[in-house]
Amino acid sequence: MNSKFDKLKGKIKETTGKLVDNDELEAKGQQEQDQAKAKEDAKHHAEGKTQEKREEIQRDAIDEDETKEL
């Protein structure tokens, strides 16, 4: 599922838990929000690593082309 949707679901549960004085529901909502944030952070980290690898490959290709020209 989309992490933004998961965050929203968690926030709704947390708020509902507060409104009806249900600590268990409130805690579950907080937990869902934390899990969604962790997924989002992992995704951003993976995207960053992928971008770094692309840049490394491009630098290597440029270096290789420059070496061939010499």
C-alpha positions in Angstrom: 0.0 0.0 0.0 1.0 3.6 -0.4 2.8 4.9 2.7 0.8 8.2 2.6 -2.4 6.2 2.8 -1.0 4.0 5.6 0.0 7.2 7.5 -3.5 8.6 7.1 -5.1 5.4 8.2 -2.9 5.4 11.3 -3.7 9.0 12.1 -7.5 8.3 11.8 -7.2 5.4 14.2 -5.0 7.4 16.6 -7.5 10.3 16.6 -10.5 8.0 16.9 -8.8 6.2 19.8 -8.3 9.6 21.5 -11.9 10.6 20.9 -13.4 7.4 22.3 -10.8 7.1 25.0 -9.5 3.8 23.6 -5.7 3.5 24.4 -5.3 0.3 22.3 -6.8 1.9 19.1 -4.7 5.0 19.7 -1.5 3.0 20.1 -2.3 0.9 17.0 -2.8 4.1 15.0 0.6 5.4 16.2 2.2 2.1 15.3 0.8 2.2 11.8 2.1 5.7 11.3 5.6 4.7 12.5 5.6 1.7 10.2 4.5 3.9 7.2 7.3 6.3 8.1 9.9 3.5 8.2 8.7 2.2 4.8 8.9 5.7 3.4 12.4 6.2 4.8 13.6 2.8 3.4 12.2 3.7 0.0 14.0 7.1 0.0 17.3 5.4 1.1 17.0 2.8 -1.7 16.3 5.5 -4.2 19.3 7.5 -3.1 21.5 4.4 -3.4 20.2 3.7 -6.9 20.9 7.3 -7.9 24.4 7.1 -6.5 25.0 3.9 -8.5 23.8 5.5 -11.7 26.1 8.5 -11.2 29.0 6.1 -10.5 28.3 4.2 -13.7 28.1 7.5 -15.7 31.4 8.7 -14.2 33.0 5.4 -15.1 31.7 5.6 -18.7 33.0 9.1 -19.1 36.4 8.2 -17.7 36.5 5.2 -20.0 35.6 7.4 -23.0 38.3 9.9 -22.1 40.9 7.2 -21.7 40.0 5.8 -25.2 40.5 9.3 -26.7 44.1 9.4 -25.4 
